[in-house]
Amino acid sequence: MSAESVAYATLKAASAVTALVGSGDAARIYPDVVPQEFALPAVSFQRVATEAVNTIHSTLLATRVTLDVWCMDEQRYAAETLADAAQAALVAAHFTLTNRRAELDYEAGIWIAVCTFDYWVI
C-alpha cells in the first residue's frame, strides 16, 4: 500500500479530522490537487520526495516517502486546529512529523498549516 493510500485512509477514518472537514464521500480531503472551487476547512496532501534505501548490491530494503499535508481554513487558529487533528491521526499511523509551518495565501485569504511527514515503506 502506498504512503498516499495510507494517509488518505487514515485521515478519512480520523473522527477529529472528519468532524472538521466532513466525512465519507463529502470529506474535503484531497490527494495532490485541491479543486478550484472548494469549501473550507480542507486538507490536501502530496508526495514531495522519495528516497530508496538499497544494499550495496542494489537490493531495495525500504523506501522513505515524504508527504506535505496542507490544512487550510480562513483563520490561522482553525487551520492549526485541523493540523493538530491530522498530525495526531498520522503519527498514530506511524508517520513521523519532521516539520510544521504556517503559510498565508494573501490573495485567497486562506491560512495554511503545512505538516511534513516521513513514512517508511518496507
N, C-alpha and C positions, 0 to 999 in steps of 0.2 A: 504494500500500500504506500502511495506517495506521501510526502510530508504535507502537501496541499490537501489531499483527501483526509488525512488525519486531522489537520487543522480545521477544515470545514465541518467535519462530523463533530468534532469537539465543541466548536463554537455553537453549532445548531442544537447541541444537546445540553448546553450550559444554561440552566434556568436564570442565572443572574444576567447573562448576556441577552437571552431571548425576552426577558422582562423589559429590556430597553429597546431592542430592535425588532421585536415581533418573532413569531415562531412559524414553524412549518414552511410551506412554500412562500409565505408572505414575509419571511425573515429578510431583513436588509443586511445580508451577509454576502459579499461579492468577491469571488475569486478574480484576481487580476484587474478587471476593469469595472468601475462604477458606472452605471447608466447615466447618461447626460442629465436626465430629469430624475432625481431621486429624492426621497424623503429622509429627514434626519430624525434621530441618530442612525448611523450606519457604520458597518465595519467592512473593510476591504483588506485583502492580503495578497502578497505577491512574492514569488521566489526571487531573491536578489543575488544569490550566489550558490554555487555547488562546488564542493571540494571532495575529490575522490581520495581515499586513503588506500594505497596499494603496497604490496610487499615489494621487495627488490626484484622479484620475478614477474611483476605486473599483475599479480592476482589481487582483485578488488577485495578489500577487507570490510570497508564501510564507506558511507558517503555522509558528509556533513552538509545539510541543507540550511541556508539562512533565509528566513522569511521576514518581511516587514509587514506588520499588522497596523493598519490605519484606522483609528477610532475617531469618528467625526461627529460633531454637533455644533450648534450655534453658540454655545457658551463653553469657555475653557473647562470649568469645573465639570460640566456634563460630559465632555469628551474624555476627561481624566477618569471620571466615574466608570464610563464604559470601558476604558483601557484597564482599569483595576479589575473589572469582571472578566475581561478577555484574558488578561495576564494570569489570574488565578486558575481559570479553566485550562489554559495551555500549559502552565507549569505542572499542574496535576497530571497532564497527559505526557509528561516527560520532555516538554520543550524547555530550553534553557534561555532565560532572558539575558541578553547581552547589552542592550541599550534601550533607553526610553527618552524621547524628546517631545517637545511641543512645537507645533507649527501653526501659522495662521495664514489662510488664504484670504488676503485683504479684499480682492475683487468679489469673491463669493460670500464673504463674511462667515467662513467656516473655520472653527478651531479643530485641530487635529492632534491627537496624541499618538505618536508613532512608536510602537514597540518592535524591537528587533529580537528575533529568537533564532537559536540554532536547534536543529533536530537531527539526530543521528539515525540513519537508515542502515541496518546491519543485515 
